Amino acid sequence: MKKLIETFYTGLSNLDAETMISCYHDDVVFEDPGFGKLKGNRAKGMWRMLCKNARNFKVEFSQVEANDQKGSAHWEAWYSFSKTGKSVHNKIDAQFEFKDGKIIKHIDDFNLHRWASQAIGWKGALLGGTGFFKKKLILQTNKMLDKFMAS
């Protein structure tokens, strides 16, 4: 399973969504502070959208650990946020659960306030730590995902 996680992040590093998605179980559940909870094709679609729209993107992963049931990794991403063009350096801790040799559950955890401060600027620094901001962000990202998947 450690190799599976490494394959997933190598795919991300190469902006190869199909390699990433090949690591996911069809019934995968993904969750993070920016998109909320996504299941199955929506989780896969998110990676396709993010890989397609990535600008000035670089990723590094480390601390990959896994057994037959669970795994974890730390990863960092550097990119230009599409809406503002601002540079972001996001530090993420990931937790995984496996089923049938694939990732069935993937939870990414990062500091949303820190992310918002970088991606959005002063408004993000002011509001990025609030529940209101998180709800609004999840609505916006899911609307973008709906539009991407419809096209």
C-alpha positions in Angstrom: 0.0 0.0 0.0 3.0 2.3 0.5 3.8 1.9 -3.2 0.1 2.8 -4.0 0.4 6.1 -2.1 3.8 6.8 -3.8 2.2 6.1 -7.2 -0.7 8.5 -6.3 1.6 11.4 -5.4 4.0 10.7 -8.4 0.9 11.1 -10.6 0.0 14.4 -8.8 3.6 15.6 -9.2 3.3 14.9 -13.0 -0.3 16.4 -13.1 -1.4 13.0 -14.3 -4.9 12.7 -12.9 -5.6 9.3 -14.6 -2.6 7.7 -12.7 -3.9 9.2 -9.5 -7.5 8.0 -10.1 -6.2 4.5 -10.9 -5.2 4.3 -7.2 -8.8 5.1 -6.0 -11.5 2.5 -5.4 -14.7 3.2 -7.3 -16.4 3.9 -4.0 -13.7 6.3 -2.7 -14.5 9.0 -0.2 -12.3 12.1 -0.3 -12.4 15.0 2.2 -10.5 18.2 2.7 -11.2 21.7 4.0 -11.5 23.2 0.5 -14.0 20.8 -1.1 -15.6 19.1 1.9 -16.6 15.5 1.3 -16.6 14.0 -2.2 -17.6 10.5 -3.2 -16.7 8.3 -6.1 -16.7 10.1 -9.5 -16.8 13.5 -7.8 -13.5 12.8 -6.0 -12.0 11.6 -9.2 -13.3 14.6 -11.1 -11.8 17.0 -8.5 -8.3 15.6 -9.3 -8.9 15.9 -13.1 -10.0 19.5 -12.6 -7.1 20.4 -10.3 -4.5 18.8 -12.6 -6.0 20.4 -15.7 -6.1 23.9 -14.1 -2.8 23.8 -12.2 -0.4 26.7 -12.8 3.3 27.0 -11.6 2.7 23.7 -9.8 5.2 21.6 -7.8 4.6 18.9 -5.2 6.8 17.0 -2.8 5.6 14.1 -0.6 7.3 12.4 2.3 6.7 10.4 5.5 4.7 7.8 3.5 3.6 5.0 5.8 1.1 2.1 5.2 0.0 -1.3 6.2 -2.8 -3.4 4.6 -5.6 -1.2 6.1 -4.4 2.3 6.6 -1.7 4.7 5.5 -0.5 8.3 5.8 1.7 10.8 4.1 2.8 14.4 4.3 2.8 16.5 1.1 3.4 20.1 0.2 2.2 21.9 -2.9 3.4 25.1 -4.4 1.2 26.8 -7.1 -0.4 29.9 -8.3 -4.0 30.2 -7.1 -6.2 30.5 -10.2 -8.6 33.2 -9.0 -5.9 35.7 -7.7 -2.6 34.5 -9.3 -1.1 34.6 -5.7 1.5 32.1 -4.8 0.5 29.3 -2.4 2.6 26.9 -0.4 0.2 24.4 1.2 1.3 21.8 3.8 -1.0 18.8 3.9 -1.2 15.7 6.1 -3.1 12.8 4.4 -4.8 9.8 5.9 -5.8 6.8 3.8 -7.8 3.6 4.2 -7.6 0.8 1.7 -10.0 -1.8 0.2 -9.4 -4.3 -2.5 -5.9 -3.0 -3.0 -7.1 0.6 -3.7 -7.6 3.8 -1.7 -11.2 3.8 -0.4 -10.9 6.8 2.0 -8.6 9.8 1.6 -8.6 12.7 4.1 -6.4 15.7 3.5 -5.9 18.1 6.4 -4.4 21.5 6.2 -4.6 24.9 7.8 -7.4 26.6 5.9 -6.8 30.0 7.5 -3.1 29.8 6.4 -4.1 28.7 2.9 -6.7 31.5 2.6 -4.2 34.1 3.7 -1.9 33.1 0.9 -4.4 32.4 -1.8 -6.7 35.4 -1.3 -4.6 37.9 0.6 -6.0 40.2 3.3 -9.6 39.0 3.0 -8.4 35.5 3.4 -6.3 36.5 6.4 -9.3 38.2 7.9 -12.0 35.6 7.2 -10.1 32.4 6.4 -10.5 31.0 9.9 -14.3 31.3 10.1 -17.0 28.7 9.5 -18.7 31.2 7.2 -15.6 31.2 4.9 -15.2 27.4 4.9 -18.9 26.9 3.9 -18.7 29.5 1.2 -15.5 28.1 -0.2 -16.9 24.5 -0.3 -20.0 25.8 -2.1 -17.8 27.6 -4.7 -15.4 24.7 -5.2 -18.2 22.3 -5.6 -20.0 24.6 -8.1 -16.7 24.7 -10.1 -16.5 21.0 -9.9 -20.1 20.6 -11.2 -19.3 22.9 -14.1 -16.1 21.0 -14.9 -17.8 17.6 -14.8 -20.7 18.8 -17.0 -18.3 19.9 -19.7 
